Amino acid sequence: MNQTYGLIFFLFLFAPIFVFYEIFKKHWADKTLKKTFWIAVPAGVGAVFLTRFAYLLVEFFLGYDLRSFLSGNHSWQYLLMASICVVGLIEVFIKTAVGMVVATLVDSERGSTVIFISLVGCALGFSLIENFHYYTNFGASVVVPRVLISATAHLFFAAVCSVIIAKPYAKKRSDCKISLRIIAGILVASVIHGLFNFMVFYYEIVALNGIMLSIMFVFLLGIYEAWISVMKMDEQKVLCLTGCPGCGSIAFHRSRFCSLC
């Protein structure tokens, strides 16, 4: 019975990936986006190990464990600085770098929607391994609410970053402006990530209480709005007759996303 329960809960850890796929797949008649998603998720798993290695280097240099520092009794200034400048910056930078590599490999022109799917796919893979780590260390009672919080938060950070990065690609801007946008996306997402961690650790917000549910609702709304924004960026500028690769319907569209299927 315990083995069956453990197997069911292990599969539950994958739920955010499949829920996200089911919600968004109607927009993915374009097979490039499906391919991008299923490459980005395992790439996000790899990003976890790169992040752990980066943390080891930081901890060796500083001489203390980051998780112990964040959960310890420190002034809010030190905790905020560590949350943004260390945890937030390292995680966002590595996830974004891996996501951009995936976007480049799948689609050399890196459309805005491809960038979005690459980054959120990496975020889901990253969240999966984090939750599995918590499950093996703290058990199901800790992880059940954390699965929802972690996946939603990581998706939101990636969505915000992707919107900032994708805009110059949609307008075919210069490499300099694209580079600045990538840096800006990483910095903005790092600040949001760090502030979220700071609130959770400093104020000891309990999972799935009223405050956390409100934050999750804002995150979900932000993810949806980010997806709408990148779809608009990906619209074709010229009205043309196109056939949907998903349902086969032929119509005049300014977007490569079918309004029927």
Buried (B, 14 or more C-beta within 10 A) or exposed (E): EEEEEEEEBEEBBBBBBEEBBEEBEEBBBBEBBBBBBBBBBBBBBBBBEBBEEBBEEBBEEEEEEBEEBBEEEBEEEEBBBBBBEBBBBBBBBBBBBBBBBBBBEBBEEBBBBBBBBBBBBBBBBBBBBBBBEBBEEEEBEEBBBBBBBBBBBBBBBBBBBBBBBBBBBBEEEEEEEBEEBBBEBBBBBBBBBBBBBBBBBBEEBEBBEEEBEEBBEEBEEBBEEBBEBBBEBBEEEEEEEBEBBBEEBEEEBEEBBBEEE
